[in-house]
Amino acid sequence: MSKSINTCVLGVGLAGLTFHVPFILALPNIFTLHSVLERNPQSAHGKVHDRFGVTAKIHRTLESVLEDTEVELVIVGTPNPTHYSFAKAALEAGKHVLVDKPVTATVEQAKELGALARSKGLVLYGFQNRRWDSDFLALKRLLALPPSLPQSLGTLVEFESHFDRYRKALKGTWKDEPLPAAGQTYDLGSHLIDQALTLFGKPESITAFIQNLRGVGSPEVDDSFTIHFHYPRGSARPHPFTAILRGHILSARSPQLRYIVRGTQGTYVKYGIDIQEDQLKVIPNPGAILENDAYGKEPEAIWGTIDNIADDGVTVKNSTWPSTEPGQYIELFKNLGASIRGSAEPAVKWEEATAVIEMIELAHKSAKEGVTVPVAPTSTIADVKQEISNICPGRPRATGQRIIWRGRYLVDHEKVEELWKSPDEPRIVHLAVHPSAWSSPPPEIPPPTQVQPLLSRMEIPPQQEIPHPPRRTRAAANASVTQSLHPLSFFLFKHQSALAALSNDIAPTGGAAEQTVARVLALHMVQSQGWIWPSILDEEFPAATEGGLKYERVTVDGQNFLSLVTPSATPTPRQLHAFQVLSYTFTLLAIPVSHTITTRSAPPQPVAIPPNVNLLLQQLGLPQIRVAANQNLNAQNPNAANINAANLNAANPNAANPIVPGLRDLPLRPFLAPILFLLFRTVLLLYFVAPARKPIFGVLILAWLVYEIWRPIRNALLRGLQAAEQQQNQQNQQNQPAAAVAAAAGQPARAAAPNPQPNPPAEAPRPAQNAPAGIQVPILDLQAGAILDVLANVNVSAEDRVINGAPGTDMSEPSLSHKMAVFCSLLLSTVHPAIWNTRRAALRQREGRIRMEANVRDAPVDNEDEGAGADAGAGAGAGAGAGTSSANRAQLRNEYREQHNRRPRWIREYMERVVAAEWVDDSD
């Protein structure tokens, strides 16, 4: 269990004592009420002790709170004008922040706070607690009903949400003063706007009527508002849709109207406000929030009602839609604690709180100018997820969606229009939905007509011999039998092996030796689907051990299944490995396959060379045979190669001098092609430039010619000299075996021919890699390559040490003169293509590491990873494995975030630019 979060609540007025302190005290395993900011306490122990009997440290100033190193979380519950400055100061002090609504007075302030929190790796949370009102939870459940159910509202055409009250006089508080973020639109409108954005996303335009209806106090402080969100007709909405958000200060009614939702099949009406606020104002013990069953439950008298149109299109059926799920503001605080500890994503994204302020600003603009104001098409990934949740069949919750672009998860605060730099780029993203995120069953997709049967009915074609035309070589007689393999046979082998690891009743099929070719076919199949080969399939199963899970084989509806007998047991390493294998094979075995791939393997056969073959070829006027180095053509008699070589050499005493390479050793095509193009380019240069008038051009052209022509000539000469040296070394090595054979026969050893054509012995040493004496070209090449590498990697290692935060590294930002010097040197040196390619490859490796770290650092957290793992693993084993994996990911993410926070600001900005920009061009 992690340590509880030391929390300081700024402000102990209505917000602090009603909406914040009770929940901090009700969750002692998550939070500790460390202190409060109370500038003028009226009693010895302060308001918190007077109300709840709990003693907390009292800070008199904000500076005292920020200097307190024990405080981890700051809750800003002070007047609206202070939200921005207090939250910014807390973030700069390295503390997590929960900000009451409205989070700021302007959008720019909200965006600034969001950027600051991201740069420091801190949690910045907007207090939109009305998402957990009992009636709002009931409304969400109603809107998620499929149209086929009798109480469904059908397609929505109008949504009306109220926060009305009756109050003739001013309250005499700071809320009546003309301060930033003052007025009912900022105060109560924040809740209504947040709920509308949560349900329907951003509108296309806004029409607002905001006024000081009573005519008391400052005219700049509004007390009533009516805001219309306009949503156009589209593929998801066959009818235009309007969301009306209203707050009236002179509404004489009890209970007040809360919702009117009109659809094509019915209307939902709800009166009365959530009761949690009234309960929290008088609650004596915060523990009652969790212990009292009546907390948050609405009385049946204010449950909503539904009027549905019957099938005849005339009759109206009335029914009650109960608010059975109690209000749970405490869920916000549970999620806040999990977000700070890194085990969950914030349920209220800061981008969503920023969008609320944006809508308020547009509403004020519309009311002031008397026009309908369009909403800018700027959307974040969070908006995209919400829109998907609104229009996609099955309504997947935004928290369970993952949007993937160019191989990485997109973070909620990223803007859609910033992903693509050019209008010509294909606008394609991929969506992954966690199975638990579906609010309702997705539509059934009919299976394709031609799909390969799955595991239980999949048939592997039997091995069969395919006839081939007879050949005159001996290899035809010894060719192996060709096989027609099923592309999924390797996956079936692994699948059966995994099942066998879980139950002794199942035996693996096939043998591991015959799976080599099958793996090649399977690899081709996986790559053809655009997937990455799972490395777990290449790993060996751990050795079997005693204990573990016990499964028994059962038959249900004619199908065989494994049933877990010991759910409380701990799986063995072999069983855990089997779970991981099965997590891939179930999917891979469902790949549609329309044909099989036929492969044929034939082992190489030894080829015997007749004696004196080179003499016969010479008599026929044909070129002689040249045997590749280190090849032994007679595996039965290794020494025969040396004897045959001696016979071949003796039969050809007029061979050429080995020091001079033959014409066939020179690659004429690559040798002549650059020379011809060089001559062509030289003629063009001489045509346009007159070296006689300007000798400097003649000198430059001559130097360029020498540079261009020297490399192919040098390479050809070098290959010939190296080949000659190899032959000479091989001849010297072969003279000794030949002399030994001659001595054994009682004959003197014959001298080696000057141009041998040997088959070197199998254990002959490798030829020398350097050129003959006096030729230093390879050494020069190595030296030149080292120089090019040094020029290409200028400052790369030093920059990597700074990015990685190596001990003893100067982390200060380089000066302008240093940057200019490095830029000029690279501008000149990278003109050489080898230097540019080498540096480009190094930068791409660094970029890959930065992107990988950013993906891990910003990766969203799956709240139900452990549960999903248990389901997929068919027992406790898989659940344990998934939980460990989730914990490891969370630990790694926290380590990367801590390391990133320790980096200087200029390094973090550089890494953000790398992630935001395109990949470096592929290196040659």
N, C-alpha and C positions, 0 to 999 in steps of 0.2 A: 504494500500500500504506500503510495507516494505521500510526501509531507503535505499537510494542509497549507493553503495559500494565505499568507498574512495580508489582510485587507484593511485599507483605510477608506472610510466613507467621508467624502467632502460634503458637508451640509447635513444638518439634522432637523430639517423642516419637514414638510409633508412628504416630499419625495424620499428623503433619507430614512425617516422613521416608519414610513408606511410601505414603501416599495423596495427597499434595499436591506436595511438592517435585519428585519425579520427573517429573510431568506438566508443571509449570511449566518445567523445564529441557528437556523434550522438544519444546516448542513455542516456539522462540525468536522466530518471526515474530509470535507473538500475545502472549507474556508475557516479561517480564524479571524474574528473581529479584533484586529490588532489595535486600531485607533480610529478616531474621528477628528474632523476639522470643525471645531466649535469656537468661534472667535470670542464670544462673551457668555460663558456658561453661567447659568443662574443658580446652580447648586454646586455642591462640593464635587460630585462625581459626574455631573453633566446629565443631559436629557436621556441618553441611552440607559443609564443606571436608573433614572427616575421612572422610565417606562417599562423596562424589561428586567431590572435588577442585575444587570451585567455591567461589570466595570471594564472600561476600555481606556486606553491612553488618549489624552486630549491634546491635540495640537492647536495652537492659537493662530498660526500663520501657515500659508501654503509652503513657504520656504522650509519650515520645520518638517513638513511632511516629505518634501522632496529630499531632504538631507537624511531622512531616516532610512538606513540601509536595510532594515528588516521588512519594510513594506514592499510587497511584490505587486499588489493590485490596488489601483486607485479607482474609486467609483465617484464620478462627478455628478452630484445631485444638487448643485448650486443653481442660482438664477440663470436664465437662458443666456444673457450676454457674456457670462464667464465661461461657458462650455468650451469654446475654442481655445482661449488662452490657458485655462487650467489643464485641458487635455494635452495641449502641446508641451507645456512645461513638464507634465508627468512623463510623457513619452521621451523627451530629451533626457530625463533623469533615469531612463531605463526601466520604467515600470509599465505593466499592462494597464489598460484603461477600459472602463465601462462608462459610456457617456449617456446620460438621460436624454430624452427627446426634448426639443429638436437638437440634433447633435451639434449643429453650427448655425450661424445666421446666413451664410452664403455657400454656394457650391464650391467656390475656390478655396475657402477655408477647409471644407470637408475633404477635398482632393489633397490639399497640402498635408492634412493629418494622416490620410491614408498612405501617402508616399513616405512620410516620416516613419510610420509604424512598420511598413515593409522594409525600409532600409535598415531598421534596427532589429528586425525579426521579432516584434512584439505583437501581442493581440490587442486590437482596437475594435471594440464591440459596441454597437448601437442598441440602446435599451428600447426595443420595440416589443414590449411585453404583451400587447393586445393580440398578438398572433396566437396566444394561448388562452384567449377568452373562450368560455364554454360554448357560447352561441356561434362564434366564428369557427370553432372546430366542427360543430354540427353542420354549419353551412358548407364547409369544405367536403364533408362526407356526403351531403346531398348533391352537390355539383358533380361528384365523382360517380354517381349512379349511371349505369348504362341506359340508353334511351328506351330499351325494351321493358324496363321495370315500370310498374304502375305509378309510382310516386315521382318519377323523373320529370324534370321541368322541360326536357327537350333542349332545343337550341336557344340560348339566352338572347334576349333582345334589349333588356334594360336591367340595370342593377342600381339600387338606391340604398345608400348607407347613411345613417343619421347619428349625430351626437348632439342632441337638443337638450336644452334646459330652460328653466324660467328664473331669471335674475334681473330685477329692475335697477338695482343700485350697484355701484362699484364696490369692490372688496377692500380697496385701500391698500393694496400691496404693490410690489414692484411690477406685477403683471399689468397694472393699469398705466404705467409710465411709458412714454414713447422711446423705448430702448431697442437695440438690435434684437431681432427674433421675438418681438412682442406681438401680442394679438392671438385671437382664437385660431387663426389658420395655422400658425406655427405650433400652438399648444395642442388643441384637439385635432386639428386637421392632419397633423403628422401621423396619428393612428389610422385615420380613415384612408389616407393616401397610401400608407404602407400596406394595409390590407388589400386595397384595390390592385396595387402593383404585384402583390404576392399572388393574387388570383388570376389576373389578366395581363400582366406585363405593362410596358409603357404604351400610352395611347399615341394616336397619330396627331391629335391636336387637343387644345384645352380652351374651354370657355369658362370664365369665372366671374362671379359677382361677390365682391368683398366690400364690406362697409361697416361703419359704426352705426348700427341700427338705432340704438337708444339715444344717440346724440349727447352722451355724457362723457366726461373725461376728454382726453386728447383725441381729435378726429383721426389721427394717424394710427391709433390702436383699434383694430377691428374687433367686433364682438359677434359677427355673423358672417357666414360664407356659404356660397353654393358653387360647387366646382363640377363642371361636366368634362369627363374624359371621353373623347370620341374615338371609336375604333371602326375602321372601314369594313366594308363587305369584302370577303375574300374566300379562299378555298376552305379555310377553317370556319369561317362565319358566313353562312349564306345570307344573313341579314345584317344591316348596320347595327352596331351595338354601342350603347351609351352607359357609362357608369357615372351616377350622380352622387356626389359627396356633399353632405349638408350639415352645417352646425348652426342652430338658431338659438338666440339668447332669450327670446320671448315666446317660448313654446309652452303653453299652458295645457299640459296633459300628463296623466299618470296611469299606467307606465308610458314612458316616451316610446315613440316609434324607433325601431332599430334597423330593420331590413325590409325592403320590398324587392323581390327578385322575380322578374317576369321572363317566361320562356314560351316556346311554341306549344308546349304541352301542359303548362300549369304555372301557378304563381305561388311564391313562398312569402309569408308575412311573419314578422317577428317583432314583439314588443319587449321592452325591458332591457336593461344593461347588465353586463356580467357582475356578479355579486362579490367578487374577490376583493375589490377595493373597500367596500363597506365592511367586510369581515376583517381585513387587515388593519383598519383604523381602530378596532376595539379588541383585537386578539390579545389575550393576556400572556400567552406562552407561545413562542414561535414553533415549538415542537408540535403544536396542534395542526400545523399546516400538513404534516405527514400523518399524524395520528388520528385526527378527527375525520371520520368518513363524510361528514356533511360539508367539509371545506370545498369550495369551488363548485358545488352542485347547485344548478339552478332549480328553483321550485317549478313544478309542473304548470303552475298558473301562467308562466311567461314563456312556455315552450312555443315554438313556431308552428304555424299551420300551413297546409298545402291545399290549394284548389286545383284539381286536375280535370281536364276535359276527357269525357268518356269516349268510347269508340264511335258513338253516333255523332260526335262533333257538336252536341248541344248540351247534354247532361254534364253537370259539374259535380265531382266527387270531392268531399272535404275530408281531410285526415290531419293527424298531428305528426309533426316531425320532432321527436324528442331530443333534447340536449343531454343525452345520457352520459357523455364524456365530461367529467368535471374540468373546470378551468385549472390550469397548471402553470402559473407564472414561475414556479420553482424549476420547471424544466429548462427555462432560459439560464438559470444560474448553474444547473448541472452541466449544461452544454458549455457555458463559459469556463467552468473549471476544467472540463475535459479539453477544451481548446488550448488553455494555458499550458496544460501538462502534455500537449501534443498527441492526444489519443483521439481527437475528433476535430472536424472542421466547424467553424462558427455557424450556427443555425441562422444568425442574422449577419450577413456579409456587410462589411463596411460600404461596399459599392451600392448595396441596396439602401442603406441609410442615406448615402449621398444622393441617390436618385429621388428620395423623398424631398430633400431640400431643393433639388432642381425643379420638381413639379410645383413646389410652393412658390419659387421665384417666378415661374412662368404664369402661375395663377394670378399673382399680384400684377404682373405685366398686363395680362389680359384684362383684369378689372380696371386698371388705371387707364389703359388705352381704349377700352371698350370694344375690343376685337377678339376674334378667335386666334389663338397663338399656336403655330405649328410646333410640334416637339421635334427637336433635331434627331435625325436618324442614328445618332451615336448610340451604340449598344455595346454592352459588355458581354462577356461569356456567361455571366450570371443571368442576363436578360435572355440570351439564347436558350439557356437551360429552362428558364421559366416558360418561354414561349413553346418549347417542345413539350413541357408538361401540360400546357393548356390545350394544344391542338393534336398531339400525338395520341392515337388509340392506345388505351391502357394507362394514359396519364402518368408516365414515370416521374417520380419525385425528383426535383432538381438536385437534391443531395446525393441521389444514387446514380447520377449521370456523369460520364467522363467523356469530354470532347477531345478528340485527338487530331492534331494537325502537324504534318511532317514529322511523325514519329514521337511527339511529346504531348503530354497532357497540357491543355490550356487552363490557366488559372482564372478564377472568376473575375478578377479585376481587369483583365486584359480587354482591350477594345477591339471590336471586330474590324473596324476600318483600318486599323494599324497592322493587321496581319499581312495584307497583300499590298505590295508597293506599286503595282501596276494594274490597270484595269484589264490587261490582257491575260493575267495569271488565272489559271483555273481555280475557282472558289469551291474547294472541296475539303470537307472535314469528315471525320468518322465519329460515330456515336457508339459508346458502350454503356449499357444499362445493367446495373446489378439486379439479379433476380428478385431481391427483396424490395426493390424500389417501385415496382408496378403497383399503382393504386387500384387498378381493376384488371381483370384478365385481358391480355392483348388479343386481337382478332386471330382466329385460327387460319393458318396458311395451308392450303391443300398441298399434300405432298406431290412432288414432281412425278410425272408418269414413268420416267425411266431412271430409277434410282437403284444403285447397287444394294442388294439386301444387306442388313446389318449383321452383327456378329453371329447371332444364333443360327442364321440361315445362309451365311456367306459360304460359297463353295470355291475352293481353290482349284483351278484347273489341274488335272493330273499331268505329270511329266510325260512328254511325248517326244518321239524322235521325228525330226523333220528331214526328209531325204534331200540330199544334195548331189549334184553331178559328180561322178567319180573323177578323181585326179590321178595324175601319174606320179605324184610324190608320195613318199612314205608317210608324210604327215596325215594324209587322208585316212590311212588305215588305223592310225592311233588317235584320231580326233575324238574328243569327248562327246558324249551324247548331249545334244542341244536340249534346252529346257524352255518351256513356256511358263513363265512365272506370273502370278497375280501381283499387281503393284502393291496390294495391301497385305501380302503374306508376312512381311517383316513385322507390321503392326500387330497382326494376329498372333505371331509367335511371342512378341513381348506381352501382349494382353493375356495370353494363356499362361505365360510364365508368372505374371503378377497374380493371377487368380490362384495358381498353384502355390504361390507363397502365402496366400491367405488360408487355403484349405487343402488338407491332404487328400481330399476326395477328387481333386482335379490334377491331372497329369499334364505337363507341358507337351506341346506338339512340335514335331520337327527337331532338328538338331542345330546347335549353334554354328557348326562348321558350314552348313549350307545356306546360312543367312547373309553371307557377304554380298552376293549378287542381289539378293532380295533387298538389302539395305540401300544399295545404289538405286534401285527402282523406287523405293520408298522416298529416298531423298529427292529424286526428280519429281515425284508426285507432290511432295510438300512444297518445293520451290515453285512448281507450276501454279499452286494455289496462292502464291504471294506470302507464304508463312515462313517463319524461322524454324529451323530444325531444332527440336527440343533435345538438349544435351543429355537429359536424364535417360533417354533411350539407349545411349552408348555406354552407360555406367553398368557395372556388374552388380548383381544382387548381393547384399551382405550375406554372410553365412547364417544358416538357420540356428536359432537358439531356443532354449526351453521357455515356456510361458507365452505371453502375448494374447491376442484376441483369438477367440474360437468362433468359427463359422460352421454352419451345417448347410448342406445342399437341399433345397426344397423345390418343388414344382408347383407353379401357379398358372392355371389356364394353359397347360401344356408347355410353359416356358420354365427354364431352369434359373434359379436365383440362389444367392448366398445369403443366409439369414444370420445375423449376429447373435450369438448365444451369451457372450460375456461382455456386456456393454461397459462394465466398470473396470475391466482389465486395461493394462497399459500395453500398447502395441510394441512389438520388437522392432529393431532397426530394419530388419528385412521386410516387415509388414508396412512400415512407414515408406520405405522405398517403393513397395508395390502400390500404395495409394497414389504416390506421385506419378508413377507410370500410368496407372489407370486414368488419372485426371487428363492425360493426353490421348490415350488410345481410344477411349469412348468417342471422342470427337473425330479422331483420324480414321477410325473404321467406318465412319458415316460419310466419307468423301465419295461422291458419285464417280464410278469408273465405268467407262463404256467399252474398253478394250483392254487386252493384255499386251504386254511388251515382251517380245521374244528376244532372248539373248543367247549367244552361243560362245562357248569358251573352248579353246584348243590350246593345250600346253605346247610350248616350243619344243621342236624335235631337233636333235643333233644332225648336222649336215656334214657328210664326209667329203673331203676334197681329194680328188685323185692325185697320185704322185706325179711330179714333174708337170703340173698343170700349166705353170707359167711358160714352160718351154713349148708346149703344144699351142698355147694361145699366141706365142710369138711367131710360130711357123704359120699360123693361120692369119697373121696380120691383125690380131685383136689386142686390145690393151690388157695388161697383166692385172691379176687380182691383188688388191691391197687389203690386207686383213686389219681390222680395227685394233687399236692398242688394247692390251689386257684382255684379249679374247682367246679362249682355249677351245678349239673346235673338236677336240677329241677328249671327251670326259673320261673315257676308259683308260687312256694312256697319256698322262700329262706330258711325258717327255717326248711323245711323238711329234708335238708341235715343233720342238727344237730340231729333231732329225729331219722332218719334212722341210723346215726352213733351210737347213743346210743343203738339202738336195735342190731346192728351188734356186738358191743362190749359186750353187755350182753349175746349174744348167743355164745360168744367165751371167756369164763372166763380163759381158760388155755393158753392164748397167751404168747409169749416169752417175756423175759425181754427187754424193749426198749433200754437199755444201750448197749446191745451186738448186733451188726448187724447180720442179717441172711446171710446165704451163698449166697442167690441170690442177696444181695446188693453188693457183691464183684464182680467186673468184672474179672472173672477168666482168660479169654483169654489174656487181656493186662497185667494181673498180673503175670501169669505163663510164658509167652513168654520171657520177658527180663530176668527172673531168669534162664530159661533153657539156653539161649544164654550166660548169665554170667557164668554159670557153665562150659559150653563148652570152653569159652575163658580162664577160670581159669585153666582147665585141660591142655590146650595147653601151658600156661605160666609155669605151674609146670613141664611140660615135658621138656621144653627147659631151664628152670632156676632152679637151685638147691637151695632152701632157706636155707637148712641145712648148705651149705658151705658159703653162703653169706646171713646172716640174714637180711641185709638191704632190699634185694629183697622180703623176706617174709613179712616184715613190710609194704613195698609199696603195695604188692599184697593185704594184708589184708585191708589196708586203702582204696584201690580202690574198693574192694568188698563191704565194708561198704557204701562207697559213692554211688555205683551203685544200691545196693539193698534197701537202706533206702528210696529212693523217692517213689517207687511203694507201699511199705508197709505203709509209712506215709500217702500217698494219700488215700489208701483204709480205714485205720483206721479213717482218718479225715472225709471221706464221711459218714461212719457209725455213728460217734459221732454227726455230724451235723444233720443227718436224725433223730437220737434219740431225739435230742434237739427240732427239729421241731415238732415231734409227741407229745412231752411233752408239748410244748407251745400250740399246737392246742387243746390238751386234756383239759388244764386248761381253755382255752377260751370257750370250748364247754360245760363245766360243768355248767356255768352260765345259758345259754339258757335251758339246760335240767332241772335244778332246777326250773326255772321259769315255765316251762310247768307242772312239777309235782305239784308244789304249786297250780297252777290254777285248777288242777284236784282233789285237796284235798288229794294228796298222798305225802309221803316223797320222796325227791330226792334220786335216787340211786347213789352209788359211781361209779366213772368212772372205767372202766376196765383198767388193766395195759397195754394192747396192743391195743389201739384203731385203727380202720380203718375208719376214718371219711371222709365225704365230707365237707371240710371247707366252711364256709360262704363266699358269694361273696365279702363282704367287710372286710374279715379277714386281719389283718396286715401281711406284708411280713415277712417271717422267718428271724431270726437274721443271720447276715453274718459271725460273728466271731465264733470260735470254743468254746466249753464249757470251764468253768473255769479251769485253770491250763494248757490248751493247747494253746501255743503261736505260732503255726506253721504259720498261715496266717500273723501274724505281722512280723515274721521272713522273710516270703516270700516277703512282701512289702519292708522290709529293704534291703534284698538282691537285689531285683529288682532296688531299688534306687541306691545302690552301683554300680551295673552293668551299669546303665544308666550314672552315673557320669564318670565311666571309659571309656565308649563308646564315650562320648561327650567331651572328653578332648580337649580343645582348639578350639572346633567347633564354639561356640558362639563368642569367641574373633576374630576368623578368619572372621566370617560373618560380625562383626562390622567393621573390616578393609576393607573388600570388599565393603560394603555399604557406607563407609565413614562417619560413625556415628560421631557426634560432640564429641570432647574430646578424640578421639581414637588416639593412637600413630601409625602413618602410616609408620614408619621406618621399613626397612626389618629386620626380625629376624636374630640374629647372628647364626653362625655355631654351636656353643655349644647348643643354644636353639633348633635348628633343630635336632641335634643329640639326645638331651634328649627326645624330643617328639617322635622321631622315635623309640628309644629303648623302651620307655614306651608302645607305641602302639604295637610294635613287641611282647612284652610279654603279654600284656593284651588281645589282639585280638585272642590269642590262644583259649580263651573261645568262643564258637560259638555264644552265646547270645550277647556278646560284639561286635563281628565282624558284626553280622546281624544288630544290632542297629546302629552302626557307618556307615555301608554301606548304610542303608536307609537314614541317615542324609546327607551323601555325595551325594547321588542321588538327594535328594531334592535341595541341593545347585547347583548341576550340571544342573538341570532343569532350575533353575532361571538364571544361567549364559548363558545357550544356548538360552533361551527365549530373554534375553536382547540383545545377539549378533545378533539374527535373526531380531529383531526390529531395532537395530542400523545399521546393514549392509543391511537392506532390500532395494531392488531397488524401485525407485519411478515410478509409472505409470503416464506418462504425460497426459493420456487421461482418468484418473479416473472419473473426473467430467462429461465428455461427455458421457462415457460409462454408468455412473449411470443414466443420463437423458434418454438415449435410453432404458435402461432396465426398467425404472420406468414408461414408457408410459406417460411422461408428466413432467411438471416442478417440481412436487413433488419429483420424484425419483432423478432428477438432484440435487435438493437442498440437499437431504439426502446424495448423493454420494459426493458432494463437502465438506460437513461438515465432513464426514468420512475421506476424503483425507487430509483435514486440520488437523484433530486430529492426524492422523498417522504421518504427517510431524512434528507436534509439539512434539509428543512423541519421535520420532526418534531423533530430535535435543536435547531434554532433556537428553536422554540416551547418546548421543555423548558427550555433555558437561560434564556429570558426569564421563564418561569414561576418558575424557581428564584430569580431575582433579586427577585421581588416579595416584599413583606413578608407575614408569615404571615396577617394579618387580611384581606389582599386575596385570598390563595389560598383561605382559608376561605369568603369571600364568593362566589368563582367556583365553588367546589364546591357551595355551596347553590343557586346558579343552575342548574347542570347537573342536580342531583338533584331540583329542584322541577319543577312543571309549567310549561308555557309561559304567558307573560302572555296574557290574553284578547285575542282579535282586536280590533283597533281599528276604529272605525266607518269 
